[in-house]
Amino acid sequence: MIVSWDDAYTQPVIDLWNEEAVKDGYKELSPASFEAIFLSNPYFDRSKTFVLLVSDQVHGFACGCTGDDLPLGDVAGYITCLVLSSESRSDENYRRMLDALEMSFQHAGKKQADILFFNPMLLPWYIPDTPKHEHNNAPGVPVDSRLYDFLLAEGYTERAKQCAMYLNLSGFTIPQEIRAKEDKAAARGYKVELFDPERHYGVKEMLNGFNNLLWQKEIGQCAADSVPVVIAAYKDQVIGFAGPVIRQANGRGYFAGIGVLPEHEGHGLGSILFFKLCEAFQAIETDYMSLYTGSTNPAIRIYEKAGFKTVKQFSIMRREFVQ
């Protein structure tokens, strides 16, 4: 039997998660982290959260969310997770849970189901072969999971693969090649340094040029709040960024993105920005960095040159509902 959410299921769902979801690399849940990720999240919706009961015992948990203010939110419902116990892990039960999620989206007027990094309910996971270094969210379905195979068989299309990349910063150094690029760019009027509101201008205009709502909100707020951001400036006008420079409590360097305006490309600024960002993290005793990039994104070469390795892949998936 599939039922909608009730708080009485909290501990059994935590137990299920810590038995099954951790097998796909997700971080264990505690009552406090379950509360933070799910119950107190402003997008948590009991009508889009389901539990599979077998003989009154919790054997499955599925959660989705919607929001017209989210990217694609006017047409899409977001699937956050779908977890089944080993005894109940069958295509039939996956389908029953998935149907419940999709029906809840359709009742909310949505035309498709998406699994992607815009989901505001963030699921942390452990980076393989590390001392429990963790990333703060999963941007899709792990490609080595049973759920991934099931969704493909159910007609979900893979829109992109996200490579999760990792670097232990203890041995990081900026190579002479990048230092030479920095000198060459400086001779052309470009500087890569921490943003200084007393000298630099044009952050808003720069961010608008990327047409990325998340960057506009997050990087713009960091610049306004004096949170360090590495920027590229042409004669003090900001034309690129990398960052922000935030060391999280777990020792990870938080990374939102990197960008250079098209009219200023061709000077090696992307590489310089990223290496200077790694150096800035190292300066504040950050232990490691992890980030996502599309498997076809040319920036992956910059990350690999800095020493990053792909440690896991996630799939961005979608199914459009038949009208």
Sequence and secondary structure as in RCSB ss.txt:
>XXXX:A:sequence
MIVSWDDAYTQPVIDLWNEEAVKDGYKELSPASFEAIFLSNPYFDRSKTFVLLVSDQVHGFACGCTGDDLPLGDV
AGYITCLVLSSESRSDENYRRMLDALEMSFQHAGKKQADILFFNPMLLPWYIPDTPKHEHNNAPGVPVDSRLYDF
LLAEGYTERAKQCAMYLNLSGFTIPQEIRAKEDKAAARGYKVELFDPERHYGVKEMLNGFNNLLWQKEIGQCAAD
SVPVVIAAYKDQVIGFAGPVIRQANGRGYFAGIGVLPEHEGHGLGSILFFKLCEAFQAIETDYMSLYTGSTNPAI
RIYEKAGFKTVKQFSIMRREFVQ
>XXXX:A:secstr
 EEE  GGGHHHHHHHHHHHGGGGTB    HHHHIIIIITSTT  GGGEEEEEETTEEEEEEEEE  TTSTTTTT
EEEEEEEEE GGG SHHHHHHHHHHHHHHHHHTT SEEEESTT SS   EE TTSSS EES   SEETTSHHHHH
HHHTT EEEEEEEEEEEEGGG    HHHHHHHHHHHHTTEEEEE  TTT B HHHHHHTTT HHHHHHHHHHHHT
T   EEEEETTEEEEEEE  EE TTSEEE  EEEE GGG SSSHHHHHHHHHHHHHHHTT  EEEEEEETT TTH
HHHHHTT EEEEEEEEEEEE   
